[in-house]
Amino acid sequence: MSEQTEIKSCCVTGHLHQGQPLGSMETVHGVHSYVSKPKEASGDKVDKVILITDIFGIYNNTKLVADEWAGQGYEVYVPDFLGDSKVDEELLNTIAPNLRVQKEATVLPKAADTAKTGAAIGPFLITNREAVTKPKIEGFVQAVRAEPNTRHIAAIGFCWGGRYSLLLAQEDSPARVDCAIANHPSFLTNDDVKEIKSVPVAIFKGTQDAMMSDDALDEVEGILSKNLPSDKLVVQKFPDAVHGFTIRGDMEDGQEKQQKEDAQNAAIKFVKKAFGA
């Protein structure tokens, strides 16, 4: 079964986070990227994290998450694979800004949200189709792998980027990573995970995620569990969490904030174990 690919307002739902990023924008292997590094070097070889963004590309939320990973001792790259085709982050403030508003919305605003969503994401999906995007991502990962100080690489994707992180875990990927995490992946199909047979994989999703049902995730988990031992696979559902909760949840809502932090802590634990730390 393939997961539905209908565009939904949850794709552009969320909150902009407050905080001062610690990293810098640099050109990395020809790609404009946000780079966040640990305060102290850990030796000649370094474990690296590549974040694959949601449809909003590099914005404050993404930078702050990258800094969290750098704080754990990883060298972090957030490549700008989207460029000018990214969806404007200001839409987070104008389209279904949070779950509470969605519950209170009337039919008319919901219809307007759907129209805005289609107008924003339709062109994005055409411009960033797999045939265009996948080679960019693979090329970047291969270049990072070739860096003399690279020890391990983890690919961590969010929403749109979640699926691509898992593609990098496929056995025949030319840019296969050492660990892959998909946070509430969009457009993920069973076929995408059938060839994952050795790379440790984690998937985190909320039970109220309109982009992927719990049943669809169960099918994906069933396929992965046939190929991966239990110590290399984590699939976790977060009760009542919505699409995008790990990257653009409401930090003023106690439950959303806690679930974002719980997912991040689980991801950190998973990567450390995968890297043998």
C-alpha positions as CSV (number, residue, x, y, z in Angstrom):
1,M,0.0,0.0,0.0
2,S,1.2,3.5,-0.8
3,E,0.6,6.3,1.6
4,Q,-1.8,9.0,0.4
5,T,-0.2,12.0,-1.3
6,E,-3.0,14.5,-1.0
7,I,-1.8,18.0,-0.1
8,K,-3.2,19.0,3.3
9,S,-3.1,22.1,5.4
10,C,-1.0,20.4,8.0
11,C,1.9,20.7,5.6
12,V,2.0,24.4,6.3
13,T,0.8,24.3,9.9
14,G,3.0,25.3,12.8
15,H,4.8,27.9,14.8
16,L,8.0,29.9,14.4
17,H,10.3,29.4,17.3
18,Q,12.2,32.0,19.2
19,G,16.0,31.8,19.8
20,Q,19.3,33.0,18.6
21,P,21.1,30.5,16.3
22,L,24.7,29.7,17.1
23,G,25.9,28.5,13.7
24,S,26.6,30.2,10.4
25,M,25.6,30.1,6.8
26,E,28.3,28.8,4.6
27,T,28.8,27.2,1.2
28,V,29.4,23.5,1.7
29,H,30.2,21.4,-1.4
30,G,28.6,24.1,-3.6
31,V,25.4,24.1,-1.5
32,H,24.3,27.1,0.6
33,S,24.1,25.5,4.0
34,Y,23.6,26.3,7.7
35,V,26.5,24.8,9.7
36,S,26.6,24.2,13.4
37,K,29.6,22.8,15.1
38,P,30.4,21.6,18.7
39,K,32.3,24.0,20.9
40,E,35.2,21.5,21.2
41,A,36.7,19.3,18.6
42,S,36.4,15.6,19.4
43,G,39.4,14.3,17.6
44,D,40.6,13.6,14.1
45,K,37.4,11.9,13.1
46,V,34.0,13.5,13.5
47,D,30.4,12.1,13.6
48,K,28.2,14.2,11.4
49,V,24.5,15.0,11.1
50,I,22.8,16.1,7.9
51,L,19.4,17.6,8.4
52,I,17.0,17.4,5.5
53,T,14.4,20.2,5.9
54,D,10.7,20.4,5.6
55,I,9.2,22.5,2.8
56,F,10.2,25.7,4.5
57,G,13.9,25.1,4.0
58,I,16.4,26.8,6.3
59,Y,14.6,29.0,8.9
60,N,15.0,29.7,12.6
61,N,13.3,26.5,13.7
62,T,15.7,24.4,11.6
63,K,18.7,26.2,12.8
64,L,17.8,25.8,16.5
65,V,17.4,22.0,16.0
66,A,20.7,21.9,14.3
67,D,22.3,23.7,17.2
68,E,20.8,21.1,19.6
69,W,22.6,18.3,17.7
70,A,25.8,20.3,17.7
71,G,25.4,20.6,21.4
72,Q,25.6,16.8,21.5
73,G,29.0,16.9,19.9
74,Y,28.1,16.4,16.2
75,E,29.1,18.5,13.3
76,V,25.8,19.5,11.6
77,Y,25.0,20.5,8.1
78,V,21.6,21.8,6.9
79,P,21.9,22.0,3.1
80,D,19.5,24.4,1.3
81,F,18.3,21.9,-1.4
82,L,15.2,24.1,-2.0
83,G,16.6,27.5,-2.8
84,D,13.9,30.0,-4.0
85,S,11.4,27.2,-4.4
86,K,10.9,26.8,-0.6
87,V,7.5,27.7,0.9
88,D,7.5,31.0,2.6
89,E,7.7,30.5,6.4
90,E,5.3,33.4,7.0
91,L,2.5,31.0,5.9
92,L,3.0,29.4,9.3
93,N,1.2,32.4,10.7
94,T,-1.6,32.6,8.1
95,I,-2.6,29.0,7.3
96,A,-4.1,26.9,10.1
97,P,-1.6,28.3,12.6
98,N,-2.2,25.6,15.2
99,L,-4.4,22.8,16.2
100,R,-6.6,24.9,18.5
101,V,-7.4,27.2,15.6
102,Q,-8.2,24.3,13.4
103,K,-10.7,23.0,15.9
104,E,-12.5,26.3,16.1
105,A,-12.4,27.0,12.3
106,T,-15.6,27.3,10.3
107,V,-16.1,25.6,7.0
108,L,-15.3,28.8,5.1
109,P,-11.9,29.4,6.6
110,K,-11.0,25.7,6.2
111,A,-11.9,25.9,2.5
112,A,-9.7,29.0,2.2
113,D,-6.9,27.2,4.0
114,T,-7.1,24.3,1.5
115,A,-6.9,26.7,-1.4
116,K,-3.9,28.5,0.1
117,T,-2.2,25.2,0.8
118,G,-2.7,24.0,-2.8
119,A,-1.4,27.3,-4.2
120,A,1.7,27.1,-2.0
121,I,2.6,23.4,-2.2
122,G,1.5,22.5,-5.7
123,P,4.4,24.3,-7.4
124,F,6.8,23.2,-4.7
125,L,6.1,19.5,-5.4
126,I,6.6,20.0,-9.1
127,T,9.8,21.9,-8.8
128,N,11.2,19.5,-6.1
129,R,10.1,16.2,-7.6
130,E,12.2,13.2,-6.8
131,A,14.1,13.1,-10.1
132,V,15.4,16.6,-9.4
133,T,15.9,16.4,-5.6
134,K,17.3,12.9,-5.0
135,P,20.5,13.4,-7.0
136,K,21.1,16.7,-5.2
137,I,20.8,15.0,-1.8
138,E,22.9,12.0,-2.7
139,G,25.6,14.2,-4.2
140,F,25.9,16.2,-1.0
141,V,26.0,13.2,1.2
142,Q,28.7,11.6,-0.9
143,A,30.8,14.8,-0.7
144,V,30.4,14.8,3.1
145,R,31.4,11.2,3.2
146,A,34.6,12.0,1.3
147,E,35.6,14.6,3.8
148,P,38.8,13.3,5.5
149,N,37.5,13.8,9.0
150,T,34.1,12.1,8.5
151,R,33.5,9.0,10.7
152,H,29.8,8.4,10.7
153,I,26.8,10.2,9.0
154,A,23.2,10.4,10.3
155,A,20.5,11.7,8.0
156,I,17.6,13.3,9.9
157,G,14.6,14.5,7.9
158,F,11.5,16.4,8.7
159,C,8.1,16.1,6.9
160,W,9.1,16.3,3.2
161,G,12.7,15.6,4.1
162,G,11.8,12.6,6.3
163,R,11.2,10.4,3.3
164,Y,14.5,11.3,1.8
165,S,16.4,10.4,5.0
166,L,15.0,6.9,4.6
167,L,15.9,6.7,0.9
168,L,19.5,7.2,2.0
169,A,19.2,4.1,4.2
170,Q,18.3,1.8,1.3
171,E,20.8,-0.9,0.7
172,D,21.6,0.2,-2.9
173,S,21.8,3.9,-2.2
174,P,25.0,5.4,-3.7
175,A,25.0,7.7,-0.6
176,R,24.0,5.2,2.1
177,V,24.3,6.8,5.5
178,D,25.1,5.1,8.9
179,C,21.8,6.0,10.5
180,A,18.5,7.5,9.4
181,I,15.7,9.2,11.2
182,A,12.4,10.3,9.7
183,N,10.3,12.8,11.7
184,H,6.6,12.6,10.6
185,P,7.6,11.8,7.0
186,S,5.4,12.9,4.1
187,F,4.5,10.8,1.0
188,L,6.3,7.8,2.4
189,T,5.4,4.5,0.7
190,N,6.0,0.8,1.6
191,D,8.3,0.5,-1.4
192,D,10.5,3.2,0.0
193,V,11.5,1.0,3.0
194,K,11.6,-2.4,1.4
195,E,15.3,-2.1,0.6
196,I,16.4,-0.9,4.0
197,K,18.2,-4.0,5.3
198,S,21.1,-2.9,7.5
199,V,21.1,0.8,8.3
200,P,19.5,1.6,11.8
201,V,16.2,3.5,11.2
202,A,13.9,5.5,13.5
203,I,10.5,7.0,12.6
204,F,8.6,9.4,14.9
205,K,5.0,10.3,14.2
206,G,2.0,11.8,15.9
207,T,-1.3,10.0,16.1
208,Q,-3.1,13.1,14.7
209,D,-0.8,13.3,11.7
210,A,-3.0,13.9,8.6
211,M,-0.2,13.1,6.2
212,M,0.4,9.5,7.5
213,S,-2.1,7.3,9.3
214,D,-1.2,5.0,12.1
215,D,-2.2,2.1,10.0
216,A,0.2,3.2,7.2
217,L,3.0,3.5,9.7
218,D,2.2,0.0,11.1
219,E,2.6,-1.4,7.6
220,V,5.9,0.4,7.2
221,E,7.1,-0.9,10.6
222,G,6.1,-4.4,9.6
223,I,8.2,-4.3,6.5
224,L,11.2,-2.8,8.3
225,S,11.0,-5.3,11.2
226,K,11.4,-8.2,8.7
227,N,14.8,-6.8,7.6
228,L,16.2,-5.1,10.7
229,P,16.8,-6.5,14.1
230,S,15.0,-4.8,17.0
231,D,18.1,-3.0,18.2
232,K,18.3,-1.2,14.8
233,L,14.7,-0.1,14.5
234,V,12.6,2.4,16.5
235,V,9.1,3.4,15.5
236,Q,7.3,5.6,18.0
237,K,3.9,7.2,17.9
238,F,3.2,10.3,20.0
239,P,-0.4,10.6,21.3
240,D,-2.4,13.5,19.8
241,A,0.7,15.0,18.2
242,V,0.2,16.6,14.8
243,H,2.2,16.7,11.6
244,G,5.4,18.7,12.0
245,F,5.5,18.5,15.9
246,T,9.2,17.9,16.1
247,I,10.2,21.0,14.1
248,R,7.3,23.5,14.3
249,G,5.2,22.6,17.3
250,D,3.8,25.2,19.7
251,M,6.5,25.8,22.4
252,E,3.9,27.6,24.5
253,D,1.8,24.5,24.7
254,G,3.2,22.3,27.5
255,Q,2.2,19.0,25.8
256,E,3.5,20.0,22.4
257,K,6.8,21.3,23.9
258,Q,7.3,18.1,25.9
259,Q,6.6,15.8,22.9
260,K,9.0,17.8,20.7
261,E,11.7,17.4,23.5
262,D,10.9,13.7,24.0
263,A,11.2,13.0,20.3
264,Q,14.5,14.9,20.1
265,N,15.9,13.0,23.2
266,A,14.8,9.7,21.6
267,A,16.6,10.6,18.4
268,I,19.8,11.6,20.1
269,K,19.8,8.3,22.1
270,F,19.2,6.4,18.9
271,V,22.0,8.0,16.9
272,K,24.5,7.6,19.8
273,K,23.6,3.9,19.9
274,A,23.9,3.5,16.1
275,F,27.3,5.2,16.2
276,G,28.5,3.0,19.0
277,A,28.8,5.8,21.5
